[in-house]
């Protein structure tokens, strides 16, 4: 029999009926003899409701008190799920992050887990209980309630699985696995049976929103097998695990990710001198604007055009910063474009198979799609293109790499 840590997100526990359904699922695992630790989020919409209440009181809420407030959402869910399990004859006990003693640093709203005390959980499991833990929260060394930030419940689940040396961490959500791309864009997209931590990290960072990057990083670091499953229908889901020899030998792209939330900025005619990149990007980074892709082209007249991308929400701020930088550098001009998108192919097979990038470029050229920027790593190639061509590009690439036909990935 196995030890599973199961995490259920806000939509999975969004109503009393959904909580009852989760209780039925947990009961079925217990009936098979498995030990179960459940991590739950707040009911969908509850955290936003609590934040709105805080802002009705204080325009910029105190960070400590905000964590005290929004941590109550998960406290409601753990108690209701424990009641639902007890009603089914399953002994269960609920705990807040502080009661379990998930120790974090003191960075309110974005705390990092430092340690987890597992003795209380193990005692309950040995007694045959299901343990239910509030996700997204912990306590610092002074006993203050902290929250882990976006994707915090996933992180709680993975961290508990690592601390308990669980056989698997199962993330239940509103999708039934990780797909080769978004099925809303490509109807023939396939659910992947297995994907590596590296591939999932790339997919998550490039636009796939199935899992938060932080939880995948944590799982990869501690080698916790992750499985993405649906709360709403049965199925094997997608296993996220370490790379094996068979995976390396597959000449296959695992998936295509895309991101519409990109914007591009270019400084033209910059003197080609040491330190120019730092002088352009330094003021950008000091405003907490994250830069993604960077391209620099040096012309024959010893000037350079410097292009970079940022999140679309940061475009206006970055554009204003460039106005001053351009004057200081003596650059010719600066321009911006918010109507772009990033499309990426991801696969560990790229390490050992040549020609993947050229096939991508040929495919886009055949569709008359112009590439504005290119970025690569060992297992991915990303291009920036005009946003209006994004879905066409994704569909063309999906077909070109046979992702809708490979028996190894399709259900």
C-alpha positions as a Markdown table, in Angstrom:
| # | Residue | x | y | z |
|---|---|---|---|---|
| 1 | Unk | 0.0 | 0.0 | 0.0 |
| 2 | Unk | 1.2 | 3.5 | -0.8 |
| 3 | Unk | 1.3 | 6.9 | 0.9 |
| 4 | Unk | -0.3 | 9.6 | -1.3 |
| 5 | Unk | -0.4 | 13.3 | -0.8 |
| 6 | Unk | -3.4 | 14.7 | -2.7 |
| 7 | Unk | -3.9 | 18.4 | -3.4 |
| 8 | Unk | -7.3 | 19.7 | -4.4 |
| 9 | Unk | -7.5 | 23.3 | -5.8 |
| 10 | Unk | -10.3 | 25.9 | -5.4 |
| 11 | Unk | -12.5 | 24.6 | -8.2 |
| 12 | Unk | -12.2 | 21.1 | -6.8 |
| 13 | Unk | -13.6 | 22.2 | -3.4 |
| 14 | Unk | -15.7 | 25.1 | -4.8 |
| 15 | Unk | -19.0 | 24.1 | -3.2 |
| 16 | Unk | -20.4 | 21.7 | -0.6 |
| 17 | Unk | -21.2 | 19.3 | -3.4 |
| 18 | Unk | -17.6 | 19.4 | -4.6 |
| 19 | Unk | -16.3 | 18.8 | -1.1 |
| 20 | Unk | -18.6 | 15.8 | -0.8 |
| 21 | Unk | -17.2 | 14.5 | -4.1 |
| 22 | Unk | -13.6 | 14.9 | -2.8 |
| 23 | Unk | -14.6 | 13.0 | 0.3 |
| 24 | Unk | -15.9 | 10.1 | -1.9 |
| 25 | Unk | -12.6 | 10.1 | -3.8 |
| 26 | Unk | -10.5 | 10.0 | -0.6 |
| 27 | Unk | -12.7 | 7.3 | 0.8 |
| 28 | Unk | -12.1 | 5.1 | -2.3 |
| 29 | Unk | -8.3 | 5.4 | -1.8 |
| 30 | Unk | -8.6 | 4.5 | 1.9 |
| 31 | Unk | -10.7 | 1.5 | 0.9 |
| 32 | Unk | -7.7 | 0.3 | -1.1 |
| 33 | Unk | -5.6 | 0.5 | 2.0 |
| 34 | Unk | -3.6 | 3.6 | 1.1 |
| 35 | Unk | -2.5 | 6.3 | 3.6 |
| 36 | Unk | -3.7 | 9.7 | 2.5 |
| 37 | Unk | -2.7 | 13.2 | 3.3 |
| 38 | Unk | -4.9 | 15.8 | 1.7 |
| 39 | Unk | -3.9 | 19.5 | 1.0 |
| 40 | Unk | -6.7 | 21.8 | 0.1 |
| 41 | Unk | -7.1 | 25.4 | -1.2 |
| 42 | Unk | -9.8 | 27.8 | -0.2 |
| 43 | Unk | -13.1 | 27.4 | -2.0 |
| 44 | Unk | -12.9 | 29.1 | -5.5 |
| 45 | Unk | -13.4 | 32.9 | -5.2 |
| 46 | Unk | -13.0 | 33.0 | -1.4 |
| 47 | Unk | -9.5 | 34.4 | -1.4 |
| 48 | Unk | -10.5 | 37.2 | -3.8 |
| 49 | Unk | -13.5 | 37.9 | -1.6 |
| 50 | Unk | -11.3 | 38.3 | 1.5 |
| 51 | Unk | -8.8 | 40.5 | -0.3 |
| 52 | Unk | -11.6 | 42.8 | -1.4 |
| 53 | Unk | -12.8 | 43.0 | 2.2 |
| 54 | Unk | -9.4 | 44.1 | 3.3 |
| 55 | Unk | -9.1 | 46.8 | 0.6 |
| 56 | Unk | -12.5 | 48.1 | 1.7 |
| 57 | Unk | -10.9 | 48.8 | 5.1 |
| 58 | Unk | -7.4 | 49.8 | 4.1 |
| 59 | Unk | -6.2 | 50.7 | 0.6 |
| 60 | Unk | -2.8 | 49.1 | 1.2 |
| 61 | Unk | -3.5 | 46.4 | 3.8 |
| 62 | Unk | -0.9 | 45.6 | 6.4 |
| 63 | Unk | 1.0 | 42.5 | 5.2 |
| 64 | Unk | 0.9 | 40.6 | 8.5 |
| 65 | Unk | -2.8 | 41.1 | 9.0 |
| 66 | Unk | -3.5 | 40.3 | 5.3 |
| 67 | Unk | -1.9 | 36.9 | 5.8 |
| 68 | Unk | -4.0 | 36.4 | 9.0 |
| 69 | Unk | -7.1 | 37.2 | 6.9 |
| 70 | Unk | -6.6 | 35.2 | 3.7 |
| 71 | Unk | -5.4 | 32.1 | 5.5 |
| 72 | Unk | -8.9 | 31.6 | 6.9 |
| 73 | Unk | -10.1 | 30.5 | 3.5 |
| 74 | Unk | -8.3 | 27.2 | 3.7 |
| 75 | Unk | -9.3 | 26.8 | 7.4 |
| 76 | Unk | -13.0 | 26.6 | 6.3 |
| 77 | Unk | -12.2 | 24.0 | 3.6 |
| 78 | Unk | -10.1 | 21.6 | 5.8 |
| 79 | Unk | -12.9 | 21.6 | 8.5 |
| 80 | Unk | -15.7 | 20.9 | 6.0 |
| 81 | Unk | -13.7 | 18.1 | 4.3 |
| 82 | Unk | -13.0 | 16.5 | 7.7 |
| 83 | Unk | -16.7 | 16.6 | 8.5 |
| 84 | Unk | -17.5 | 15.0 | 5.1 |
| 85 | Unk | -15.1 | 12.2 | 5.7 |
| 86 | Unk | -16.3 | 11.6 | 9.3 |
| 87 | Unk | -19.9 | 11.4 | 7.9 |
| 88 | Unk | -18.6 | 8.5 | 5.6 |
| 89 | Unk | -17.1 | 6.7 | 8.6 |
| 90 | Unk | -13.5 | 7.7 | 7.8 |
| 91 | Unk | -11.5 | 9.0 | 10.7 |
| 92 | Unk | -10.0 | 12.4 | 9.7 |
| 93 | Unk | -8.3 | 15.3 | 11.3 |
| 94 | Unk | -7.7 | 18.8 | 10.0 |
| 95 | Unk | -4.7 | 21.1 | 10.6 |
| 96 | Unk | -3.7 | 24.6 | 9.7 |
| 97 | Unk | -0.2 | 25.2 | 8.4 |
| 98 | Unk | 0.8 | 26.5 | 11.9 |
| 99 | Unk | -0.6 | 23.4 | 13.7 |
| 100 | Unk | 1.3 | 21.0 | 11.4 |
| 101 | Unk | 4.2 | 23.4 | 11.9 |
| 102 | Unk | 5.1 | 24.3 | 8.4 |
| 103 | Unk | 7.9 | 26.7 | 9.2 |
| 104 | Unk | 8.6 | 29.5 | 6.8 |
| 105 | Unk | 10.6 | 32.7 | 6.6 |
| 106 | Unk | 8.9 | 35.9 | 7.6 |
| 107 | Unk | 8.2 | 37.3 | 4.0 |
| 108 | Unk | 4.5 | 37.8 | 4.3 |
| 109 | Unk | 2.5 | 37.0 | 1.1 |
| 110 | Unk | 5.5 | 35.2 | -0.5 |
| 111 | Unk | 7.0 | 33.1 | 2.3 |
| 112 | Unk | 9.3 | 30.3 | 1.6 |
| 113 | Unk | 9.1 | 26.9 | 3.4 |
| 114 | Unk | 12.1 | 26.2 | 5.6 |
| 115 | Unk | 11.1 | 23.1 | 7.5 |
| 116 | Unk | 8.1 | 20.8 | 8.1 |
| 117 | Unk | 7.6 | 18.8 | 11.3 |
| 118 | Unk | 6.0 | 15.5 | 10.4 |
| 119 | Unk | 5.6 | 13.7 | 13.7 |
| 120 | Unk | 2.0 | 14.7 | 14.3 |
| 121 | Unk | 1.1 | 13.6 | 10.7 |
| 122 | Unk | 2.8 | 10.3 | 11.1 |
| 123 | Unk | 1.1 | 9.6 | 14.4 |
| 124 | Unk | -2.3 | 10.2 | 12.8 |
| 125 | Unk | -1.5 | 8.1 | 9.8 |
| 126 | Unk | -0.3 | 5.2 | 12.0 |
| 127 | Unk | -3.7 | 5.6 | 13.8 |
| 128 | Unk | -5.5 | 5.1 | 10.5 |
| 129 | Unk | -6.6 | 8.7 | 10.1 |
| 130 | Unk | -6.7 | 10.8 | 6.9 |
| 131 | Unk | -4.8 | 14.0 | 7.6 |
| 132 | Unk | -6.1 | 17.2 | 6.0 |
| 133 | Unk | -3.7 | 20.2 | 5.8 |
| 134 | Unk | -4.5 | 23.8 | 4.8 |
| 135 | Unk | -2.5 | 24.7 | 1.8 |
| 136 | Unk | -0.8 | 28.0 | 1.0 |
| 137 | Unk | 0.2 | 28.8 | 4.6 |
| 138 | Unk | 2.7 | 28.3 | 7.4 |
| 139 | Unk | 4.2 | 30.1 | 10.4 |
| 140 | Unk | 7.4 | 32.0 | 10.9 |
| 141 | Unk | 9.8 | 31.5 | 13.8 |
| 142 | Unk | 7.8 | 34.0 | 15.9 |
| 143 | Unk | 4.5 | 32.2 | 15.3 |
| 144 | Unk | 3.2 | 34.7 | 12.8 |
| 145 | Unk | 0.9 | 33.3 | 10.1 |
| 146 | Unk | 2.5 | 33.5 | 6.7 |
| 147 | Unk | 1.2 | 32.7 | 3.2 |
| 148 | Unk | 3.2 | 31.2 | 0.3 |
| 149 | Unk | 2.0 | 33.3 | -2.6 |
| 150 | Unk | 0.6 | 32.2 | -5.9 |
| 151 | Unk | 0.5 | 28.5 | -6.4 |
| 152 | Unk | 1.1 | 28.1 | -2.6 |
| 153 | Unk | -1.2 | 25.1 | -2.2 |
| 154 | Unk | 0.7 | 23.1 | -4.9 |
| 155 | Unk | 3.9 | 24.0 | -3.1 |
| 156 | Unk | 2.5 | 22.8 | 0.3 |
| 157 | Unk | 1.5 | 19.5 | -1.3 |
| 158 | Unk | 4.9 | 18.9 | -2.9 |
| 159 | Unk | 6.7 | 19.9 | 0.3 |
| 160 | Unk | 4.7 | 17.6 | 2.5 |
| 161 | Unk | 5.2 | 14.7 | 0.0 |
| 162 | Unk | 9.0 | 15.4 | 0.1 |
| 163 | Unk | 9.0 | 15.6 | 3.9 |
| 164 | Unk | 6.9 | 12.4 | 4.3 |
| 165 | Unk | 8.7 | 10.6 | 1.5 |
| 166 | Unk | 5.4 | 9.9 | -0.1 |
| 167 | Unk | 5.1 | 7.5 | -3.1 |
| 168 | Unk | 3.4 | 10.2 | -5.1 |
| 169 | Unk | 2.0 | 13.8 | -4.9 |
| 170 | Unk | -1.3 | 14.0 | -6.8 |
| 171 | Unk | -2.5 | 17.4 | -7.9 |
| 172 | Unk | -6.2 | 17.4 | -8.6 |
| 173 | Unk | -7.4 | 20.2 | -10.8 |
| 174 | Unk | -10.0 | 21.0 | -13.5 |
| 175 | Unk | -8.0 | 19.4 | -16.3 |
| 176 | Unk | -7.2 | 15.7 | -16.6 |
| 177 | Unk | -3.5 | 16.0 | -17.3 |
| 178 | Unk | -0.8 | 17.9 | -19.2 |
| 179 | Unk | -1.5 | 18.2 | -22.9 |
| 180 | Unk | 0.7 | 18.6 | -25.9 |
| 181 | Unk | -0.8 | 22.0 | -26.2 |
| 182 | Unk | -4.0 | 23.8 | -25.2 |
| 183 | Unk | -6.9 | 21.7 | -26.5 |
| 184 | Unk | -8.9 | 25.0 | -27.0 |
| 185 | Unk | -6.4 | 25.9 | -29.7 |
| 186 | Unk | -5.7 | 22.5 | -31.1 |
| 187 | Unk | -8.7 | 20.1 | -30.8 |
| 188 | Unk | -6.5 | 17.1 | -31.5 |
| 189 | Unk | -4.1 | 17.9 | -28.7 |
| 190 | Unk | -3.1 | 14.8 | -26.7 |
| 191 | Unk | -2.8 | 14.1 | -23.0 |
| 192 | Unk | 0.8 | 13.2 | -22.1 |
| 193 | Unk | 1.2 | 10.0 | -20.1 |
| 194 | Unk | 4.6 | 11.1 | -18.8 |
| 195 | Unk | 6.7 | 14.3 | -18.9 |
| 196 | Unk | 10.0 | 15.1 | -17.2 |
| 197 | Unk | 10.4 | 17.8 | -14.5 |
| 198 | Unk | 12.6 | 19.8 | -17.0 |
| 199 | Unk | 10.0 | 19.7 | -19.7 |
| 200 | Unk | 7.2 | 20.7 | -17.3 |
| 201 | Unk | 9.3 | 23.5 | -15.9 |
| 202 | Unk | 9.8 | 24.9 | -19.4 |
| 203 | Unk | 6.1 | 24.4 | -20.3 |
| 204 | Unk | 5.1 | 26.2 | -17.1 |
| 205 | Unk | 7.5 | 29.1 | -17.6 |
| 206 | Unk | 6.5 | 29.4 | -21.3 |
| 207 | Unk | 2.7 | 29.8 | -20.7 |
| 208 | Unk | 1.3 | 26.4 | -19.7 |
| 209 | Unk | -0.8 | 27.1 | -16.6 |
| 210 | Unk | -1.5 | 23.5 | -15.4 |
| 211 | Unk | 1.1 | 23.8 | -12.6 |
| 212 | Unk | 2.9 | 26.6 | -10.9 |
| 213 | Unk | 6.7 | 26.8 | -11.6 |
| 214 | Unk | 7.6 | 26.8 | -7.9 |
| 215 | Unk | 5.9 | 23.5 | -7.1 |
| 216 | Unk | 7.6 | 21.8 | -10.1 |
| 217 | Unk | 11.0 | 23.1 | -9.1 |
| 218 | Unk | 10.4 | 21.8 | -5.5 |
| 219 | Unk | 9.3 | 18.4 | -6.9 |
| 220 | Unk | 12.3 | 18.2 | -9.2 |
| 221 | Unk | 14.7 | 19.1 | -6.4 |
| 222 | Unk | 13.5 | 16.5 | -4.0 |
| 223 | Unk | 12.5 | 13.9 | -6.8 |
| 224 | Unk | 8.9 | 13.8 | -5.7 |
| 225 | Unk | 6.8 | 12.1 | -8.5 |
| 226 | Unk | 4.0 | 14.4 | -9.4 |
| 227 | Unk | 0.7 | 13.4 | -11.1 |
| 228 | Unk | -1.8 | 15.8 | -12.5 |
| 229 | Unk | -5.4 | 14.5 | -12.4 |
| 230 | Unk | -8.9 | 15.7 | -12.8 |
| 231 | Unk | -11.2 | 16.2 | -9.9 |
| 232 | Unk | -14.2 | 15.8 | -12.2 |
| 233 | Unk | -13.5 | 12.6 | -14.1 |
| 234 | Unk | -11.5 | 9.4 | -13.5 |
| 235 | Unk | -8.3 | 8.8 | -15.5 |
| 236 | Unk | -4.5 | 8.2 | -15.2 |
| 237 | Unk | -3.6 | 11.8 | -15.6 |
| 238 | Unk | 0.0 | 12.8 | -16.4 |
| 239 | Unk | 3.0 | 11.7 | -14.4 |
| 240 | Unk | 5.8 | 14.2 | -14.0 |
| 241 | Unk | 9.0 | 12.5 | -13.0 |
| 242 | Unk | 12.8 | 12.3 | -13.6 |
| 243 | Unk | 14.3 | 11.7 | -17.1 |
| 244 | Unk | 15.0 | 8.1 | -18.0 |
| 245 | Unk | 17.1 | 6.5 | -20.8 |
| 246 | Unk | 14.1 | 5.7 | -22.9 |
| 247 | Unk | 12.9 | 9.3 | -22.8 |
| 248 | Unk | 16.3 | 10.6 | -24.0 |
| 249 | Unk | 16.1 | 8.4 | -27.1 |
| 250 | Unk | 12.7 | 9.6 | -28.2 |
| 251 | Unk | 13.0 | 12.0 | -31.2 |
| 252 | Unk | 9.8 | 13.8 | -30.0 |
| 253 | Unk | 8.7 | 17.2 | -29.0 |
| 254 | Unk | 6.6 | 16.8 | -25.9 |
| 255 | Unk | 4.6 | 19.9 | -26.2 |
| 256 | Unk | 4.0 | 23.4 | -27.6 |
| 257 | Unk | 3.5 | 26.3 | -25.2 |
| 258 | Unk | 2.4 | 29.8 | -26.0 |
| 259 | Unk | 2.0 | 33.1 | -24.2 |
| 260 | Unk | 0.0 | 36.1 | -25.3 |
| 261 | Unk | 1.1 | 38.3 | -22.4 |
| 262 | Unk | 4.3 | 39.5 | -24.1 |
| 263 | Unk | 5.4 | 42.9 | -25.3 |
| 264 | Unk | 8.6 | 43.9 | -27.2 |
| 265 | Unk | 10.7 | 47.0 | -26.8 |
| 266 | Unk | 13.6 | 48.1 | -29.0 |
| 267 | Unk | 16.3 | 50.8 | -28.6 |
| 268 | Unk | 17.8 | 51.6 | -32.0 |
| 269 | Unk | 21.1 | 53.2 | -32.8 |
| 270 | Unk | 22.8 | 52.7 | -29.4 |
| 271 | Unk | 26.6 | 53.2 | -29.4 |
| 272 | Unk | 28.3 | 49.8 | -29.3 |
| 273 | Unk | 30.2 | 50.2 | -26.1 |
| 274 | Unk | 30.9 | 48.0 | -23.1 |
| 275 | Unk | 28.1 | 48.2 | -20.4 |
| 276 | Unk | 25.3 | 49.3 | -22.8 |
| 277 | Unk | 23.2 | 46.3 | -22.0 |
| 278 | Unk | 23.5 | 47.0 | -18.3 |
| 279 | Unk | 22.7 | 50.6 | -18.7 |
| 280 | Unk | 19.5 | 49.7 | -20.6 |
| 281 | Unk | 18.3 | 46.8 | -18.5 |
| 282 | Unk | 19.6 | 48.0 | -15.1 |
| 283 | Unk | 16.9 | 50.6 | -14.6 |
| 284 | Unk | 14.3 | 48.2 | -15.9 |
| 285 | Unk | 15.2 | 45.5 | -13.3 |
| 286 | Unk | 15.3 | 48.0 | -10.5 |
| 287 | Unk | 11.6 | 48.6 | -11.1 |
| 288 | Unk | 11.0 | 44.8 | -10.6 |
| 289 | Unk | 10.2 | 44.4 | -14.3 |
| 290 | Unk | 11.2 | 40.9 | -15.5 |
| 291 | Unk | 12.9 | 40.7 | -18.9 |
| 292 | Unk | 12.4 | 37.5 | -20.9 |
| 293 | Unk | 14.1 | 37.4 | -24.3 |
| 294 | Unk | 17.0 | 39.6 | -25.4 |
| 295 | Unk | 18.4 | 40.2 | -28.9 |
| 296 | Unk | 21.3 | 42.5 | -29.8 |
| 297 | Unk | 22.3 | 43.3 | -33.4 |
| 298 | Unk | 25.5 | 45.3 | -34.2 |
| 299 | Unk | 25.5 | 47.3 | -37.4 |
| 300 | Unk | 28.4 | 48.3 | -39.7 |
| 301 | Unk | 28.3 | 51.8 | -38.3 |
| 302 | Unk | 29.3 | 50.5 | -34.8 |
| 303 | Unk | 25.8 | 51.1 | -33.4 |
| 304 | Unk | 23.5 | 48.4 | -32.0 |
| 305 | Unk | 19.8 | 47.7 | -31.9 |
| 306 | Unk | 18.8 | 46.3 | -28.5 |
| 307 | Unk | 15.5 | 44.4 | -28.3 |
| 308 | Unk | 13.9 | 42.7 | -25.3 |
| 309 | Unk | 10.5 | 41.4 | -24.1 |
| 310 | Unk | 8.6 | 42.0 | -20.9 |
| 311 | Unk | 5.2 | 41.0 | -19.6 |
| 312 | Unk | 2.5 | 43.1 | -21.3 |
| 313 | Unk | 1.4 | 44.4 | -17.9 |
| 314 | Unk | 4.8 | 46.0 | -17.5 |
| 315 | Unk | 5.0 | 47.5 | -21.0 |
| 316 | Unk | 3.9 | 51.0 | -20.2 |
| 317 | Unk | 6.2 | 51.3 | -17.2 |
| 318 | Unk | 9.2 | 50.0 | -19.2 |
| 319 | Unk | 8.4 | 52.3 | -22.1 |
| 320 | Unk | 8.5 | 55.3 | -19.8 |
| 321 | Unk | 11.8 | 54.2 | -18.3 |
| 322 | Unk | 13.3 | 53.8 | -21.8 |
| 323 | Unk | 12.4 | 57.4 | -22.6 |
| 324 | Unk | 15.1 | 58.7 | -20.1 |
| 325 | Unk | 17.6 | 55.9 | -20.9 |
| 326 | Unk | 17.5 | 56.7 | -24.7 |
| 327 | Unk | 18.4 | 60.4 | -24.0 |
| 328 | Unk | 21.3 | 59.4 | -21.7 |
| 329 | Unk | 22.7 | 56.9 | -24.2 |
| 330 | Unk | 22.4 | 59.1 | -27.2 |
| 331 | Unk | 20.4 | 56.4 | -29.0 |
| 332 | Unk | 18.6 | 57.2 | -32.2 |
| 333 | Unk | 15.1 | 56.1 | -31.1 |
| 334 | Unk | 13.0 | 53.5 | -29.2 |
| 335 | Unk | 9.9 | 51.7 | -30.3 |
| 336 | Unk | 7.5 | 49.2 | -28.8 |
| 337 | Unk | 5.0 | 46.5 | -29.8 |
| 338 | Unk | 2.3 | 45.0 | -27.6 |
| 339 | Unk | 0.8 | 42.8 | -30.4 |
| 340 | Unk | 3.2 | 39.9 | -30.2 |
| 341 | Unk | 3.1 | 36.4 | -28.8 |
| 342 | Unk | 5.7 | 33.8 | -27.9 |
| 343 | Unk | 5.4 | 30.2 | -29.2 |
| 344 | Unk | 7.7 | 27.5 | -27.9 |
| 345 | Unk | 8.5 | 23.8 | -28.7 |
| 346 | Unk | 9.7 | 21.7 | -25.7 |
| 347 | Unk | 11.2 | 18.3 | -25.5 |
| 348 | Unk | 14.2 | 16.5 | -24.0 |
| 349 | Unk | 14.7 | 14.7 | -27.3 |
| 350 | Unk | 16.1 | 17.9 | -28.7 |
| 351 | Unk | 19.3 | 17.1 | -26.8 |
| 352 | Unk | 20.2 | 14.2 | -29.0 |
| 353 | Unk | 18.4 | 15.0 | -32.3 |
| 354 | Unk | 19.5 | 17.6 | -34.8 |
| 355 | Unk | 17.2 | 19.6 | -37.1 |
| 356 | Unk | 14.4 | 20.3 | -34.6 |
| 357 | Unk | 14.8 | 24.1 | -34.8 |
| 358 | Unk | 15.1 | 24.2 | -38.5 |
| 359 | Unk | 11.9 | 22.1 | -38.8 |
| 360 | Unk | 10.2 | 24.7 | -36.6 |
| 361 | Unk | 11.4 | 27.6 | -38.8 |
| 362 | Unk | 10.5 | 25.8 | -42.0 |
| 363 | Unk | 7.0 | 25.1 | -40.7 |
| 364 | Unk | 6.5 | 28.8 | -39.8 |
| 365 | Unk | 7.9 | 29.9 | -43.1 |
| 366 | Unk | 5.5 | 27.7 | -45.0 |
| 367 | Unk | 2.6 | 29.5 | -43.3 |
| 368 | Unk | 4.2 | 33.0 | -44.1 |
| 369 | Unk | 4.8 | 33.7 | -40.4 |
| 370 | Unk | 7.7 | 36.0 | -39.8 |
| 371 | Unk | 9.9 | 35.4 | -36.8 |
| 372 | Unk | 10.8 | 38.5 | -34.8 |
| 373 | Unk | 13.0 | 37.0 | -32.1 |
| 374 | Unk | 14.5 | 33.5 | -31.3 |
| 375 | Unk | 15.6 | 32.1 | -27.9 |
| 376 | Unk | 16.9 | 28.5 | -27.3 |
| 377 | Unk | 17.9 | 26.2 | -24.5 |
| 378 | Unk | 18.9 | 22.5 | -24.5 |
| 379 | Unk | 15.3 | 21.4 | -24.6 |
| 380 | Unk | 13.3 | 24.3 | -26.0 |
| 381 | Unk | 13.1 | 26.7 | -28.9 |
| 382 | Unk | 11.0 | 29.9 | -28.5 |
| 383 | Unk | 10.1 | 32.4 | -31.2 |
| 384 | Unk | 8.3 | 35.8 | -31.0 |
| 385 | Unk | 5.8 | 36.4 | -33.7 |
| 386 | Unk | 2.9 | 38.7 | -34.4 |
| 387 | Unk | 0.0 | 37.8 | -32.1 |
| 388 | Unk | -2.5 | 37.4 | -34.9 |
| 389 | Unk | -0.6 | 34.4 | -36.2 |
| 390 | Unk | -0.2 | 32.7 | -32.8 |
| 391 | Unk | -3.0 | 30.1 | -33.1 |
| 392 | Unk | -2.0 | 29.3 | -36.7 |
| 393 | Unk | 1.6 | 28.8 | -35.6 |
| 394 | Unk | 0.6 | 26.4 | -32.8 |
| 395 | Unk | -1.7 | 24.3 | -35.0 |
| 396 | Unk | 1.0 | 24.1 | -37.8 |
| 397 | Unk | 3.7 | 23.1 | -35.4 |
| 398 | Unk | 1.5 | 20.6 | -33.6 |
| 399 | Unk | 0.8 | 18.9 | -37.0 |
| 400 | Unk | 4.4 | 19.2 | -38.2 |
| 401 | Unk | 5.8 | 17.3 | -35.1 |
| 402 | Unk | 3.0 | 14.7 | -35.3 |
| 403 | Unk | 1.8 | 15.4 | -31.7 |
| 404 | Unk | -1.7 | 14.5 | -32.6 |
| 405 | Unk | -0.8 | 11.2 | -34.1 |
| 406 | Unk | 1.9 | 9.7 | -31.8 |
| 407 | Unk | 0.5 | 6.6 | -30.0 |
| 408 | Unk | 2.9 | 7.1 | -27.2 |
| 409 | Unk | 1.2 | 10.3 | -26.1 |
| 410 | Unk | -2.4 | 10.0 | -27.1 |
| 411 | Unk | -5.0 | 8.5 | -24.9 |
